[in-house]
Amino acid sequence: MRSEALKKSVISSYRYKFQLLTTHYTLLILATVLLSACGYKPSSHMIKNMFADSVYVEVVVDRVEPENAPYVKDEMNRLVYTRFKGKIVPKNQAQSQIRISYNGSTFTPLAYEDGYVIRYRANIKVRFDMLTKKGRMKKNISTIFESDIQASSLTSSTLRTEAIRKGLEKALDEFLAYVSARSVRSKE
């Protein structure tokens, strides 16, 4: 009697696991079919419709904060390689061009403690001028980055540079999203 109950319990347990497993596989297959059926394509595929394989990247140096120009140039070059699947070439060999102008940043205090700023917001402005397969385009992007800060001038300077770079990184990501969306729209 006891072995019979144990046998039924084991069989019931296996049925439950089988049903759970088939449900997971069914959902996985359904998601795969849904994504492929709706014509989903990664943004890098869409960006290739907008930009040629050879891209020239120029960064206009801000006189107030020139230390950020190499960072922006390196990040944009990395994005061209990884997302555009393109190559960086000199201006006279480029079929597409991207000119990035860092238009400065402003810092707004958000919270104080004992008279010192402990949280701030960095507003970063960037302008993109592009020469693409579809013609000339311009895009101004403003990003916001919020962060905590300690009451020390040494760390404040480092955190300021870090905040600007995080804001610039967000601007580059927004630029990629804009180009991808623009590419989809121009295809229609």
Backbone as a printed PyTorch tensor [residue, N CA C, xyz], in Angstrom:
tensor([[[  0.8190,  -1.1840,   0.0000],
         [  0.0000,   0.0000,   0.0000],
         [  0.8720,   1.2600,   0.0000]],

        [[  1.9140,   1.2150,   0.8260],
         [  2.7990,   2.3620,   0.9300],
         [  3.5960,   2.5450,  -0.3560]],

        [[  4.0850,   1.4700,  -0.9340],
         [  4.8530,   1.5680,  -2.1730],
         [  3.9750,   2.0550,  -3.3200]],

        [[  2.7070,   1.6950,  -3.2860],
         [  1.7660,   2.1580,  -4.3120],
         [  1.6000,   3.6860,  -4.2300]],

        [[  1.4690,   4.2120,  -3.0190],
         [  1.3300,   5.6610,  -2.8070],
         [  2.6120,   6.3870,  -3.2020]],

        [[  3.7570,   5.7790,  -2.8870],
         [  5.0320,   6.3670,  -3.2630],
         [  5.1910,   6.4070,  -4.7690]],

        [[  4.7650,   5.3450,  -5.4280],
         [  4.8430,   5.2620,  -6.8890],
         [  3.9820,   6.3570,  -7.5300]],

        [[  2.7650,   6.5520,  -7.0040],
         [  1.8640,   7.5890,  -7.5380],
         [  2.4470,   8.9850,  -7.3100]],

        [[  3.0930,   9.1820,  -6.1630],
         [  3.7050,  10.4620,  -5.8550],
         [  4.8550,  10.7690,  -6.8080]],

        [[  5.6820,   9.7830,  -7.0950],
         [  6.8080,   9.9640,  -8.0120],
         [  6.3020,  10.2580,  -9.4150]],

        [[  5.2970,   9.5100,  -9.8510],
         [  4.7220,   9.7310, -11.1880],
         [  4.1260,  11.1310, -11.2680]],

        [[  3.4390,  11.5550, -10.2420],
         [  2.8410,  12.8900, -10.2110],
         [  3.9280,  13.9650, -10.2740]],

        [[  5.0190,  13.7330,  -9.5560],
         [  6.1290,  14.6770,  -9.5740],
         [  6.7390,  14.7930, -10.9660]],

        [[  6.9300,  13.6630, -11.6430],
         [  7.4720,  13.6770, -13.0060],
         [  6.5250,  14.3580, -13.9780]],

        [[  5.2280,  14.1530, -13.8310],
         [  4.2370,  14.8210, -14.6980],
         [  4.3370,  16.3390, -14.5390]],

        [[  4.4310,  16.7720, -13.2870],
         [  4.5220,  18.2000, -13.0230],
         [  5.7800,  18.7950, -13.6590]],

        [[  6.9110,  18.1400, -13.4970],
         [  8.1670,  18.6230, -14.0840],
         [  8.0850,  18.6340, -15.6010]],

        [[  7.4650,  17.6060, -16.1910],
         [  7.3140,  17.5420, -17.6410],
         [  6.4390,  18.6900, -18.1420]],

        [[  5.3290,  18.9510, -17.4460],
         [  4.4520,  20.0500, -17.8390],
         [  5.1740,  21.3980, -17.7220]],

        [[  5.9350,  21.5710, -16.6680],
         [  6.6910,  22.8030, -16.4770],
         [  7.7260,  22.9890, -17.5810]],

        [[  8.4330,  21.9240, -17.9050],
         [  9.4470,  21.9710, -18.9490],
         [  8.8260,  22.2560, -20.3130]],

        [[  7.7330,  21.6160, -20.6350],
         [  7.0880,  21.8660, -21.9350],
         [  6.5330,  23.2850, -22.0030]],

        [[  6.0600,  23.8030, -20.8940],
         [  5.5810,  25.1890, -20.8800],
         [  6.7190,  26.1550, -21.1650]],

        [[  7.8760,  25.9390, -20.5560],
         [  9.0340,  26.8130, -20.7910],
         [  9.4830,  26.7410, -22.2520]],

        [[  9.5620,  25.5480, -22.8010],
         [  9.9730,  25.4130, -24.1990],
         [  8.9520,  26.0390, -25.1440]],

        [[  7.6920,  25.8860, -24.8360],
         [  6.6450,  26.4830, -25.6660],
         [  6.7680,  28.0030, -25.6610]],

        [[  6.9870,  28.5860, -24.4820],
         [  7.1460,  30.0410, -24.4010],
         [  8.3970,  30.5170, -25.1350]],

        [[  9.4770,  29.7750, -25.0320],
         [ 10.7080,  30.1260, -25.7310],
         [ 10.5090,  30.0880, -27.2480]],

        [[  9.8810,  29.0580, -27.7240],
         [  9.6140,  28.9370, -29.1690],
         [  8.6700,  30.0430, -29.6260]],

        [[  7.6420,  30.3220, -28.8460],
         [  6.6950,  31.3850, -29.1870],
         [  7.3810,  32.7510, -29.2580]],

        [[  8.2620,  33.0370, -28.2990],
         [  8.9940,  34.3160, -28.3100],
         [  9.9170,  34.4070, -29.5190]],

        [[ 10.5740,  33.3160, -29.8500],
         [ 11.4620,  33.2980, -31.0150],
         [ 10.6810,  33.5380, -32.3000]],

        [[  9.5660,  32.8810, -32.4450],
         [  8.7240,  33.0500, -33.6420],
         [  8.1810,  34.4710, -33.7090]],

        [[  7.7610,  34.9860, -32.5780],
         [  7.2030,  36.3330, -32.5400],
         [  8.2380,  37.3770, -32.9520]],

        [[  9.4570,  37.2840, -32.4090],
         [ 10.5010,  38.2500, -32.7560],
         [ 10.9240,  38.1310, -34.2130]],

        [[ 11.0200,  36.9330, -34.7200],
         [ 11.4450,  36.7820, -36.1130],
         [ 10.3130,  37.1020, -37.0770]],

        [[  9.0880,  36.8640, -36.6740],
         [  7.9500,  37.1090, -37.5570],
         [  7.6490,  38.5880, -37.7130]],

        [[  7.9490,  39.3830, -36.7000],
         [  7.6300,  40.8040, -36.7820],
         [  8.7280,  41.5930, -37.4850]],

        [[  9.7490,  40.9370, -37.9660],
         [ 10.7920,  41.6230, -38.7100],
         [ 11.7900,  42.3340, -37.8310]],

        [[ 11.9720,  41.8740, -36.6250],
         [ 12.9260,  42.4980, -35.7140],
         [ 14.3310,  42.4140, -36.2930]],

        [[ 15.0100,  43.5480, -36.2640],
         [ 16.4170,  43.6010, -36.6720],
         [ 17.1530,  44.4400, -35.6450]],

        [[ 18.3680,  44.0610, -35.3010],
         [ 19.1160,  44.8530, -34.3170],
         [ 19.4300,  46.2490, -34.8490]],

        [[ 19.6600,  47.1650, -33.9190],
         [ 19.9190,  48.5510, -34.3170],
         [ 21.1660,  48.6750, -35.1770]],

        [[ 22.1530,  47.8090, -34.9850],
         [ 23.3720,  47.8890, -35.7980],
         [ 23.0540,  47.6430, -37.2720]],

        [[ 22.0620,  46.7940, -37.5380],
         [ 21.6530,  46.5470, -38.9250],
         [ 21.0100,  47.8040, -39.5230]],

        [[ 20.2060,  48.4840, -38.7230],
         [ 19.5360,  49.7000, -39.1910],
         [ 20.5340,  50.8370, -39.4090]],

        [[ 21.5240,  50.9200, -38.5400],
         [ 22.5230,  51.9830, -38.6520],
         [ 23.3210,  51.8330, -39.9440]],

        [[ 23.5770,  50.5920, -40.3610],
         [ 24.3180,  50.3620, -41.6060],
         [ 23.5570,  50.9000, -42.8160]],

        [[ 22.2290,  51.0070, -42.7220],
         [ 21.4470,  51.5920, -43.8090],
         [ 21.6800,  53.0960, -43.9180]],

        [[ 22.1160,  53.6970, -42.8170],
         [ 22.3020,  55.1380, -42.7870],
         [ 23.7400,  55.5430, -43.1040]],

        [[ 24.7140,  54.7940, -42.5870],
         [ 26.1160,  55.1480, -42.7420],
         [ 26.8290,  54.1760, -43.6780]],

        [[ 27.7920,  54.6960, -44.4000],
         [ 28.6320,  53.8570, -45.2640],
         [ 29.6500,  53.1170, -44.3910]],

        [[ 30.4040,  52.2240, -45.0070],
         [ 31.3900,  51.4430, -44.2520],
         [ 32.5510,  52.2840, -43.7400]],

        [[ 32.9190,  53.3280, -44.4740],
         [ 34.0410,  54.1730, -44.0540],
         [ 33.4950,  55.4580, -43.4240]],

        [[ 33.9190,  55.7110, -42.1930],
         [ 33.3900,  56.8360, -41.4240],
         [ 34.5490,  57.6800, -40.8950]],

        [[ 34.3940,  58.9900, -40.9870],
         [ 35.3550,  59.9270, -40.4080],
         [ 34.6790,  60.5500, -39.1820]],

        [[ 35.3770,  60.5320, -38.0570],
         [ 34.8530,  61.1020, -36.8160],
         [ 35.7140,  62.2940, -36.4300]],

        [[ 35.0560,  63.4270, -36.2120],
         [ 35.7490,  64.6440, -35.7760],
         [ 35.0950,  65.1270, -34.4880]],

        [[ 35.9190,  65.4660, -33.5270],
         [ 35.4180,  65.9950, -32.2660],
         [ 35.9320,  67.4190, -32.1170]],

        [[ 35.0040,  68.3560, -31.9570],
         [ 35.3740,  69.7510, -31.7420],
         [ 35.7090,  69.9110, -30.2570]],

        [[ 36.8990,  70.4040, -29.9770],
         [ 37.3960,  70.5090, -28.6050],
         [ 36.7950,  71.7300, -27.9210]],

        [[ 36.2680,  71.5160, -26.7310],
         [ 35.7390,  72.5930, -25.9080],
         [ 36.9040,  73.2740, -25.1890]],

        [[ 36.9980,  74.5810, -25.2820],
         [ 38.1280,  75.3030, -24.6830],
         [ 38.1190,  75.2390, -23.1590]],

        [[ 36.9370,  75.1540, -22.5840],
         [ 36.8260,  75.1380, -21.1270],
         [ 37.2280,  73.7730, -20.5630]],

        [[ 36.8280,  72.7100, -21.2220],
         [ 37.1150,  71.3530, -20.7430],
         [ 37.7030,  70.5050, -21.8750]],

        [[ 38.9310,  70.7830, -22.2980],
         [ 39.5070,  70.0500, -23.4320],
         [ 39.8350,  68.5900, -23.1240]],

        [[ 39.9080,  68.2290, -21.8350],
         [ 40.2690,  66.8530, -21.4810],
         [ 39.2020,  65.8350, -21.8800]],

        [[ 37.9980,  66.2820, -22.2150],
         [ 36.9340,  65.3480, -22.5800],
         [ 36.9480,  64.9820, -24.0650]],

        [[ 37.6300,  65.7400, -24.8800],
         [ 37.6570,  65.4700, -26.3270],
         [ 38.2350,  64.0950, -26.6670]],

        [[ 39.3800,  63.6990, -26.1080],
         [ 39.9000,  62.3670, -26.4390],
         [ 38.9520,  61.2490, -26.0220]],

        [[ 38.2830,  61.4360, -24.8940],
         [ 37.3270,  60.4270, -24.4320],
         [ 36.1830,  60.2690, -25.4330]],

        [[ 35.6200,  61.3960, -25.8730],
         [ 34.5050,  61.3490, -26.8290],
         [ 34.9600,  60.7160, -28.1400]],

        [[ 36.1340,  61.1020, -28.6100],
         [ 36.6710,  60.5540, -29.8620],
         [ 36.8490,  59.0340, -29.7500]],

        [[ 37.4490,  58.5790, -28.6660],
         [ 37.6580,  57.1400, -28.4790],
         [ 36.3380,  56.3780, -28.3890]],

        [[ 35.3810,  56.9250, -27.6560],
         [ 34.0830,  56.2600, -27.5120],
         [ 33.3420,  56.1930, -28.8560]],

        [[ 33.3790,  57.2990, -29.6130],
         [ 32.6980,  57.2950, -30.9050],
         [ 33.3740,  56.3230, -31.8620]],

        [[ 34.6930,  56.2720, -31.8550],
         [ 35.4120,  55.3010, -32.6950],
         [ 35.0190,  53.8710, -32.3150]],

        [[ 34.9260,  53.6130, -31.0100],
         [ 34.5200,  52.2820, -30.5480],
         [ 33.1170,  51.9420, -31.0290]],

        [[ 32.2120,  52.9170, -30.9710],
         [ 30.8440,  52.6810, -31.4250],
         [ 30.7800,  52.4320, -32.9300]],

        [[ 31.6120,  53.1400, -33.6810],
         [ 31.6460,  52.9070, -35.1370],
         [ 32.0910,  51.4810, -35.4130]],

        [[ 33.0970,  51.0130, -34.7020],
         [ 33.5850,  49.6390, -34.8890],
         [ 32.5590,  48.6050, -34.4470]],

        [[ 31.9850,  48.8040, -33.2520],
         [ 31.1320,  47.7670, -32.6810],
         [ 29.6890,  47.8310, -33.1610]],

        [[ 29.1210,  49.0060, -33.2590],
         [ 27.7020,  49.1070, -33.6140],
         [ 27.4800,  49.3180, -35.1110]],

        [[ 28.3100,  50.1400, -35.7450],
         [ 28.1380,  50.4180, -37.1690],
         [ 28.7590,  49.3210, -38.0190]],

        [[ 29.6820,  48.5810, -37.4170],
         [ 30.4900,  47.5890, -38.1430],
         [ 31.2450,  48.2760, -39.2810]],

        [[ 31.6790,  49.5070, -39.0150],
         [ 32.4130,  50.2870, -40.0070],
         [ 33.8600,  50.4490, -39.6160]],

        [[ 34.5680,  51.2290, -40.4160],
         [ 35.9690,  51.4930, -40.1090],
         [ 36.2170,  52.9890, -40.1370]],

        [[ 37.1350,  53.4280, -39.2970],
         [ 37.5090,  54.8370, -39.2050],
         [ 38.5650,  55.1140, -40.2660]],

        [[ 38.3320,  56.1520, -41.0630],
         [ 39.2660,  56.5070, -42.1310],
         [ 39.5060,  58.0200, -42.1030]],

        [[ 40.5560,  58.4970, -42.7970],
         [ 40.7770,  59.9470, -42.9070],
         [ 39.6140,  60.6180, -43.6520]],

        [[ 39.4780,  61.9050, -43.4460],
         [ 38.3440,  62.6500, -43.9890],
         [ 38.2330,  62.5280, -45.5130]],

        [[ 39.3580,  62.5510, -46.2220],
         [ 39.3060,  62.5110, -47.6940],
         [ 38.9130,  61.1320, -48.2260]],

        [[ 38.9350,  60.0850, -47.3980],
         [ 38.5410,  58.7460, -47.8400],
         [ 37.1570,  58.3380, -47.3240]],

        [[ 36.5720,  59.1550, -46.4850],
         [ 35.3140,  58.7880, -45.8250],
         [ 34.1030,  59.0170, -46.7240]],

        [[ 33.1830,  58.0660, -46.6490],
         [ 31.9000,  58.2100, -47.3300],
         [ 30.8480,  58.8090, -46.3950]],

        [[ 31.0510,  58.6370, -45.1020],
         [ 30.1740,  59.2110, -44.0780],
         [ 31.0360,  59.9660, -43.0740]],

        [[ 30.4400,  61.0040, -42.4660],
         [ 31.1760,  61.8050, -41.4920],
         [ 30.2940,  62.0840, -40.2790]],

        [[ 30.9270,  62.1080, -39.1280],
         [ 30.2380,  62.4820, -37.8950],
         [ 31.0910,  63.5330, -37.2080]],

        [[ 30.4890,  64.6790, -36.9450],
         [ 31.1850,  65.7510, -36.2330],
         [ 30.4570,  65.9620, -34.9140]],

        [[ 31.2150,  65.8510, -33.8250],
         [ 30.6410,  65.9510, -32.4930],
         [ 31.1710,  67.2130, -31.8260]],

        [[ 30.2570,  68.0550, -31.3780],
         [ 30.6330,  69.2800, -30.6650],
         [ 30.1060,  69.1860, -29.2410]],

        [[ 31.0290,  69.1580, -28.2880],
         [ 30.6470,  69.1770, -26.8740],
         [ 30.4080,  70.6330, -26.5150]],

        [[ 29.1470,  70.9580, -26.2020],
         [ 28.7710,  72.3430, -25.9620],
         [ 28.7370,  72.7230, -24.4850]],

        [[ 29.5210,  72.0320, -23.6830],
         [ 29.6490,  72.4010, -22.2770],
         [ 28.6530,  71.7010, -21.3670]],

        [[ 28.8190,  71.9840, -20.0930],
         [ 27.9640,  71.3620, -19.0900],
         [ 27.6630,  72.3680, -17.9900]],

        [[ 26.5510,  72.1500, -17.3300],
         [ 26.1940,  72.9520, -16.1650],
         [ 25.9110,  71.9920, -15.0170]],

        [[ 26.2400,  72.4300, -13.8160],
         [ 26.0190,  71.6130, -12.6300],
         [ 25.0360,  72.3220, -11.7140]],

        [[ 23.9990,  71.5950, -11.3240],
         [ 22.9670,  72.1360, -10.4630],
         [ 22.9750,  71.3720,  -9.1470]],

        [[ 23.1460,  72.0750,  -8.0200],
         [ 23.0900,  71.3800,  -6.7250],
         [ 21.6670,  70.8950,  -6.4460]],

        [[ 21.5550,  69.6780,  -5.9370],
         [ 20.2420,  69.1220,  -5.6160],
         [ 20.0160,  68.9650,  -4.1150]],

        [[ 21.0920,  68.7130,  -3.3670],
         [ 20.9570,  68.5290,  -1.9160],
         [ 22.2010,  69.0670,  -1.2060]],

        [[ 21.9760,  69.6070,  -0.0050],
         [ 23.0560,  70.1580,   0.8040],
         [ 23.0970,  69.4620,   2.1620]],

        [[ 24.2920,  69.4060,   2.7480],
         [ 24.4450,  68.9270,   4.1160],
         [ 25.5300,  69.7730,   4.7750]],

        [[ 25.1870,  70.4530,   5.8350],
         [ 26.1170,  71.3410,   6.5400],
         [ 26.7250,  72.3900,   5.6100]],

        [[ 25.9570,  72.8860,   4.6630],
         [ 26.4200,  73.9220,   3.7450],
         [ 27.1830,  73.4120,   2.5320]],

        [[ 27.4360,  72.1130,   2.4560],
         [ 28.1470,  71.5260,   1.3210],
         [ 27.1670,  70.8030,   0.4010]],

        [[ 27.4320,  70.8740,  -0.8780],
         [ 26.6160,  70.1430,  -1.8520],
         [ 26.9440,  68.6650,  -1.7220]],

        [[ 25.9150,  67.8300,  -1.5610],
         [ 26.1420,  66.3820,  -1.4550],
         [ 25.5100,  65.6160,  -2.6230]],

        [[ 24.6810,  66.2890,  -3.4050],
         [ 24.0910,  65.6720,  -4.6050],
         [ 23.9080,  66.7560,  -5.6490]],

        [[ 24.2390,  66.4180,  -6.8930],
         [ 24.1470,  67.4100,  -7.9560],
         [ 23.6270,  66.7520,  -9.2410]],

        [[ 23.2490,  67.6060, -10.1660],
         [ 22.8110,  67.1690, -11.4940],
         [ 23.7050,  67.8350, -12.5240]],

        [[ 24.2530,  67.0180, -13.4270],
         [ 25.0720,  67.5390, -14.5200],
         [ 24.2260,  67.5350, -15.7910]],

        [[ 24.1380,  68.6780, -16.4450],
         [ 23.4420,  68.7950, -17.7310],
         [ 24.5090,  68.9420, -18.8100]],

        [[ 24.5400,  68.0090, -19.7410],
         [ 25.5680,  67.9910, -20.7830],
         [ 24.8880,  68.2060, -22.1300]],

        [[ 25.4920,  69.0770, -22.9450],
         [ 24.9280,  69.3760, -24.2720],
         [ 25.9260,  68.9570, -25.3460]],

        [[ 25.4200,  68.2160, -26.3170],
         [ 26.2550,  67.7260, -27.4080],
         [ 25.5100,  67.9430, -28.7200]],

        [[ 26.2640,  68.3320, -29.7520],
         [ 25.6830,  68.5220, -31.0880],
         [ 26.3540,  67.5420, -32.0450]],

        [[ 25.5410,  66.8590, -32.8270],
         [ 26.0310,  65.9160, -33.8290],
         [ 25.6750,  66.4510, -35.2080]],

        [[ 26.6800,  66.6030, -36.0710],
         [ 26.4800,  66.9470, -37.4790],
         [ 26.9360,  65.7370, -38.2730]],

        [[ 26.0520,  65.2260, -39.1250],
         [ 26.3530,  63.9830, -39.8310],
         [ 26.1850,  64.1460, -41.3290]],

        [[ 27.0670,  63.5210, -42.0490],
         [ 26.9410,  63.3850, -43.4900],
         [ 26.7940,  61.8840, -43.7340]],

        [[ 25.6090,  61.4760, -44.1770],
         [ 25.3020,  60.0470, -44.3190],
         [ 24.8940,  59.7340, -45.7520]],

        [[ 24.5260,  58.4850, -45.9780],
         [ 24.0140,  58.0710, -47.2920],
         [ 22.7340,  58.8310, -47.6310]],

        [[ 21.9890,  59.2220, -46.6080],
         [ 20.6970,  59.8930, -46.7890],
         [ 20.8200,  61.4130, -46.8280]],

        [[ 22.0290,  61.9410, -46.7040],
         [ 22.2320,  63.3890, -46.7390],
         [ 22.7460,  63.9180, -45.4120]],

        [[ 22.6430,  65.2460, -45.2450],
         [ 23.1220,  65.8960, -44.0270],
         [ 22.0210,  65.8850, -42.9660]],

        [[ 22.4620,  65.6610, -41.7150],
         [ 21.5370,  65.6930, -40.5830],
         [ 22.2300,  66.3620, -39.4120]],

        [[ 21.4320,  66.9880, -38.5670],
         [ 21.9460,  67.5990, -37.3420],
         [ 21.0610,  67.1410, -36.1910]],

        [[ 21.6910,  66.9310, -35.0410],
         [ 20.9400,  66.5160, -33.8560],
         [ 21.6060,  67.0970, -32.6180]],

        [[ 20.8280,  67.8490, -31.8430],
         [ 21.2940,  68.3600, -30.5550],
         [ 20.7510,  67.4410, -29.4670]],

        [[ 21.6230,  67.0250, -28.5740],
         [ 21.2120,  66.1310, -27.5040],
         [ 21.6510,  66.7280, -26.1730]],

        [[ 20.7230,  66.7740, -25.2340],
         [ 21.0260,  67.2000, -23.8690],
         [ 20.7740,  66.0100, -22.9620]],

        [[ 21.7470,  65.6980, -22.1300],
         [ 21.5830,  64.5850, -21.2000],
         [ 21.7410,  65.0730, -19.7720]],

        [[ 21.2050,  64.2940, -18.8700],
         [ 21.2550,  64.6150, -17.4490],
         [ 21.8860,  63.4360, -16.7230]],

        [[ 22.7930,  63.7430, -15.8080],
         [ 23.3950,  62.7180, -14.9640],
         [ 23.3950,  63.2380, -13.5400]],

        [[ 22.8170,  62.4560, -12.6260],
         [ 22.7720,  62.8420, -11.2180],
         [ 23.7010,  61.9510, -10.4140]],

        [[ 24.3480,  62.5540,  -9.4010],
         [ 25.2850,  61.7840,  -8.5940],
         [ 25.4650,  62.4190,  -7.2320]],

        [[ 25.9190,  61.5910,  -6.2910],
         [ 26.2790,  62.0890,  -4.9640],
         [ 27.7120,  62.5970,  -5.0110]],

        [[ 28.0440,  63.4850,  -4.0760],
         [ 29.3880,  64.0550,  -4.0430],
         [ 29.8070,  64.2330,  -2.5850]],

        [[ 31.0940,  64.1400,  -2.3320],
         [ 31.6150,  64.3470,  -0.9860],
         [ 32.1490,  65.7710,  -0.8720]],

        [[ 32.2400,  66.2560,   0.3250],
         [ 32.6980,  67.6240,   0.5660],
         [ 34.2260,  67.6790,   0.5490]],

        [[ 34.8080,  67.4240,  -0.6150],
         [ 36.2610,  67.4790,  -0.7750],
         [ 36.5610,  67.9740,  -2.1830]],

        [[ 37.4240,  68.9510,  -2.3030],
         [ 37.7030,  69.5180,  -3.6210],
         [ 38.4240,  68.5240,  -4.5300]],

        [[ 39.2470,  67.6490,  -3.9620],
         [ 39.9850,  66.6690,  -4.7590],
         [ 39.0210,  65.6710,  -5.3970]],

        [[ 38.1330,  65.1040,  -4.5970],
         [ 37.1760,  64.1390,  -5.1660],
         [ 36.1210,  64.8490,  -5.9980]],

        [[ 35.8030,  66.0860,  -5.6790],
         [ 34.8070,  66.8330,  -6.4490],
         [ 35.2570,  67.0110,  -7.8830]],

        [[ 36.5140,  67.3200,  -8.1000],
         [ 37.0520,  67.4950,  -9.4420],
         [ 36.9950,  66.1930, -10.2330]],

        [[ 37.3610,  65.1000,  -9.5870],
         [ 37.3110,  63.7940, -10.2370],
         [ 35.8760,  63.4120, -10.5650]],

        [[ 34.9570,  63.6380,  -9.6200],
         [ 33.5520,  63.3080,  -9.8440],
         [ 32.9380,  64.1840, -10.9320]],

        [[ 33.4020,  65.4120, -11.0330],
         [ 32.9070,  66.3110, -12.0940],
         [ 33.2730,  65.7370, -13.4620]],

        [[ 34.5350,  65.3350, -13.6270],
         [ 34.9730,  64.7440, -14.8960],
         [ 34.2090,  63.4590, -15.1730]],

        [[ 34.0190,  62.6360, -14.1460],
         [ 33.2670,  61.3890, -14.2980],
         [ 31.8240,  61.6650, -14.7140]],

        [[ 31.2020,  62.6660, -14.1150],
         [ 29.8160,  63.0130, -14.4510],
         [ 29.7050,  63.4630, -15.9050]],

        [[ 30.6620,  64.2560, -16.3480],
         [ 30.6520,  64.7110, -17.7400],
         [ 30.7880,  63.5150, -18.6770]],

        [[ 31.6850,  62.6020, -18.3570],
         [ 31.8840,  61.4210, -19.2140],
         [ 30.6510,  60.5270, -19.2350]],

        [[ 30.0030,  60.3470, -18.0910],
         [ 28.7710,  59.5410, -18.0490],
         [ 27.6800,  60.2160, -18.8870]],

        [[ 27.5970,  61.5380, -18.7950],
         [ 26.6220,  62.2690, -19.5960],
         [ 26.9220,  62.1610, -21.0810]],

        [[ 28.2030,  62.2450, -21.4400],
         [ 28.5970,  62.1010, -22.8440],
         [ 28.2930,  60.6870, -23.3450]],

        [[ 28.5070,  59.7020, -22.4880],
         [ 28.2010,  58.3180, -22.8550],
         [ 26.7070,  58.1580, -23.1310]],

        [[ 25.8740,  58.7730, -22.2840],
         [ 24.4340,  58.7270, -22.5030],
         [ 24.0600,  59.4370, -23.8030]],

        [[ 24.7400,  60.5390, -24.1080],
         [ 24.4700,  61.2760, -25.3490],
         [ 24.8130,  60.4260, -26.5680]],

        [[ 25.9300,  59.6900, -26.5090],
         [ 26.3070,  58.8240, -27.6300],
         [ 25.2940,  57.6940, -27.8080]],

        [[ 24.8140,  57.1260, -26.7050],
         [ 23.7850,  56.0870, -26.8000],
         [ 22.4880,  56.6460, -27.3910]],

        [[ 22.1200,  57.8520, -26.9800],
         [ 20.9220,  58.4870, -27.5260],
         [ 21.1120,  58.7900, -29.0180]],

        [[ 22.3190,  59.1800, -29.3970],
         [ 22.6310,  59.4220, -30.8030],
         [ 22.4310,  58.1440, -31.6210]],

        [[ 22.9130,  57.0110, -31.1180],
         [ 22.7350,  55.7410, -31.8210],
         [ 21.2620,  55.3820, -31.9580]],

        [[ 20.4950,  55.6080, -30.9160],
         [ 19.0580,  55.3320, -30.9830],
         [ 18.3890,  56.2340, -32.0170]],

        [[ 18.7850,  57.4960, -32.0530],
         [ 18.2390,  58.4470, -33.0240],
         [ 18.5500,  58.0140, -34.4580]],

        [[ 19.8100,  57.6530, -34.7030],
         [ 20.2190,  57.2340, -36.0540],
         [ 19.4800,  55.9710, -36.4590]],

        [[ 19.3370,  55.0370, -35.5400],
         [ 18.6390,  53.7900, -35.8340],
         [ 17.1740,  54.0530, -36.1800]],

        [[ 16.5190,  54.8930, -35.3860],
         [ 15.1190,  55.2260, -35.6430],
         [ 14.9790,  55.9890, -36.9490]],

        [[ 15.8840,  56.8840, -37.2110],
         [ 15.8580,  57.6570, -38.4620],
         [ 16.0450,  56.7430, -39.6740]],

        [[ 16.8760,  55.7460, -39.5220],
         [ 17.1170,  54.7840, -40.6110],
         [ 15.8520,  53.9780, -40.9080]],

        [[ 15.1620,  53.5630, -39.8690],
         [ 13.9100,  52.8020, -40.0530],
         [ 12.8870,  53.6750, -40.7540]],

        [[ 12.7810,  54.9260, -40.3310],
         [ 11.8060,  55.8410, -40.9100],
         [ 12.0960,  56.1200, -42.3810]],

        [[ 13.3720,  56.2530, -42.7330],
         [ 13.7300,  56.5630, -44.1120],
         [ 13.5270,  55.3620, -45.0400]],

        [[ 13.4680,  54.1570, -44.4620],
         [ 13.2430,  52.9470, -45.2530],
         [ 11.7880,  52.8030, -45.6700]],

        [[ 10.8760,  53.3820, -44.8870],
         [  9.4310,  53.2180, -45.1360],
         [  8.9870,  53.9500, -46.3720]]])
